[in-house]
């Protein structure tokens, strides 16, 4: 199937991804045995193996055996193809930043802050309305007793 959007992605098809999943699965299985056998050491051992899976995956990612998410050419899809950008770090990658590589993700402009409207507004008849709320923005903002 060609021409589909997902044809340009090869998410998770890396040595780091498959190795990490295999180690984590074995740790989860050991924890499952610990639950069934009511064994604290097996539970703890399984938890340690799951934690080690994160470290193994991180180490493989840093050596170029894992790839960042995103679109890449088909020539870089193979599991044996190393990621050339791993040495410098990937922008916005927490694992690379923890290893002292890469740059933080570009800062995103903060969203506009909402400003509370006046609590006293005139209704056009000379009577002030207490507890009024401004709905909308700009010169055509609605002024009423309660915003909905």
C-alpha positions as CSV (number, residue, x, y, z in Angstrom):
1,X,0.0,0.0,0.0
2,X,1.6,3.2,-1.1
3,X,0.4,6.8,-1.0
4,X,-0.9,6.6,2.5
5,X,0.4,8.9,5.3
6,X,1.7,6.1,7.4
7,X,3.9,4.9,4.6
8,X,6.5,7.6,5.5
9,X,6.8,6.4,9.2
10,X,8.7,3.5,10.6
11,X,7.9,4.1,14.3
12,X,9.4,1.5,16.7
13,X,11.3,-0.5,14.1
14,X,14.6,-0.1,15.8
15,X,17.0,-2.4,17.7
16,X,16.5,-0.1,20.8
17,X,12.7,-0.4,20.6
18,X,12.5,-4.1,20.1
19,X,15.2,-4.8,22.8
20,X,13.5,-2.5,25.3
21,X,10.2,-4.2,24.7
22,X,11.6,-7.7,25.0
23,X,13.4,-6.9,28.3
24,X,10.3,-5.1,29.7
25,X,8.1,-7.9,28.8
26,X,10.3,-10.4,30.6
27,X,10.2,-8.2,33.6
28,X,6.5,-7.9,33.5
29,X,6.2,-11.7,33.2
30,X,8.4,-12.1,36.2
31,X,6.2,-9.7,38.1
32,X,3.2,-11.7,37.0
33,X,4.8,-14.9,38.4
34,X,5.5,-12.9,41.6
35,X,1.8,-12.0,41.9
36,X,0.6,-15.6,41.3
37,X,3.2,-17.1,43.7
38,X,2.7,-14.3,46.3
39,X,6.5,-13.7,46.1
40,X,7.9,-10.4,47.1
41,X,11.4,-11.2,45.7
42,X,9.9,-12.1,42.3
43,X,7.9,-8.8,42.3
44,X,10.9,-6.8,43.2
45,X,13.1,-8.7,40.6
46,X,10.5,-8.0,37.9
47,X,10.4,-4.4,38.8
48,X,14.2,-4.2,38.6
49,X,14.1,-5.8,35.2
50,X,11.5,-3.3,33.9
51,X,13.7,-0.5,35.2
52,X,16.7,-2.0,33.5
53,X,14.8,-2.1,30.2
54,X,14.5,1.6,30.3
55,X,18.2,2.0,30.8
56,X,19.0,-0.5,28.0
57,X,16.7,1.3,25.6
58,X,18.2,4.6,26.5
59,X,21.8,3.3,26.1
60,X,20.9,1.8,22.7
61,X,19.2,5.1,21.6
62,X,22.4,7.1,22.5
63,X,24.5,4.7,20.4
64,X,22.4,5.3,17.4
65,X,20.4,2.1,17.5
66,X,17.1,4.0,18.1
67,X,15.6,6.7,15.9
68,X,13.5,9.7,16.8
69,X,9.9,9.7,15.7
70,X,9.0,11.4,12.5
71,X,9.2,11.1,8.7
72,X,12.4,9.8,7.2
73,X,13.5,8.4,3.9
74,X,13.0,4.7,3.1
75,X,16.7,4.2,3.0
76,X,16.8,4.8,6.8
77,X,14.0,2.4,7.7
78,X,16.1,-0.7,8.2
79,X,16.8,-1.9,11.7
80,X,20.5,-2.1,11.1
81,X,20.7,1.5,9.9
82,X,22.2,3.6,12.6
83,X,20.8,7.1,13.4
84,X,23.4,9.6,12.3
85,X,21.9,12.4,14.5
86,X,22.3,10.5,17.8
87,X,25.8,11.7,18.5
88,X,24.7,15.4,18.5
89,X,21.4,14.7,20.2
90,X,17.9,15.1,18.9
91,X,16.1,18.4,19.4
92,X,13.5,18.0,22.2
93,X,14.6,14.5,23.1
94,X,14.6,14.1,26.9
95,X,16.9,11.1,26.7
96,X,19.5,13.1,24.8
97,X,19.2,16.0,27.1
98,X,19.7,13.8,30.2
99,X,22.9,12.5,28.5
100,X,24.1,16.1,28.0
101,X,23.4,16.1,24.2
102,X,21.2,18.0,22.0
103,X,19.3,21.2,22.4
104,X,16.0,21.8,24.2
105,X,12.9,22.0,22.1
106,X,12.2,25.4,20.7
107,X,10.2,27.5,23.1
108,X,6.6,27.8,22.3
109,X,5.0,31.2,22.5
110,X,2.7,31.4,25.6
111,X,-1.0,31.3,24.9
112,X,-2.9,34.5,25.4
113,X,-4.0,35.1,28.9
114,X,-7.6,35.7,29.6
115,X,-8.3,38.9,31.5
116,X,-11.2,39.2,33.8
117,X,-13.8,41.7,32.6
118,X,-15.2,44.5,34.8
119,X,-17.5,43.5,37.6
120,X,-19.6,46.7,37.2
121,X,-20.9,47.6,33.8
122,X,-23.5,49.9,32.4
123,X,-26.5,48.4,30.6
124,X,-27.2,51.6,28.5
125,X,-30.1,52.8,30.6
126,X,-28.0,54.5,33.2
127,X,-28.3,51.6,35.6
128,X,-25.1,49.9,36.6
129,X,-25.2,46.1,36.7
130,X,-23.2,44.6,39.5
131,X,-21.5,41.3,38.9
132,X,-21.5,41.7,35.1
133,X,-19.2,39.6,33.0
134,X,-17.7,40.5,29.7
135,X,-18.2,37.9,27.0
136,X,-16.0,37.9,23.9
137,X,-13.3,40.5,23.1
138,X,-12.8,43.7,21.3
139,X,-15.1,46.6,20.8
140,X,-18.2,44.4,20.2
141,X,-17.8,42.4,23.4
142,X,-21.2,41.5,25.0
143,X,-21.9,42.8,28.5
144,X,-24.4,40.9,30.5
145,X,-25.4,39.7,33.9
146,X,-23.7,36.3,33.6
147,X,-21.4,34.8,30.9
148,X,-22.5,31.4,29.6
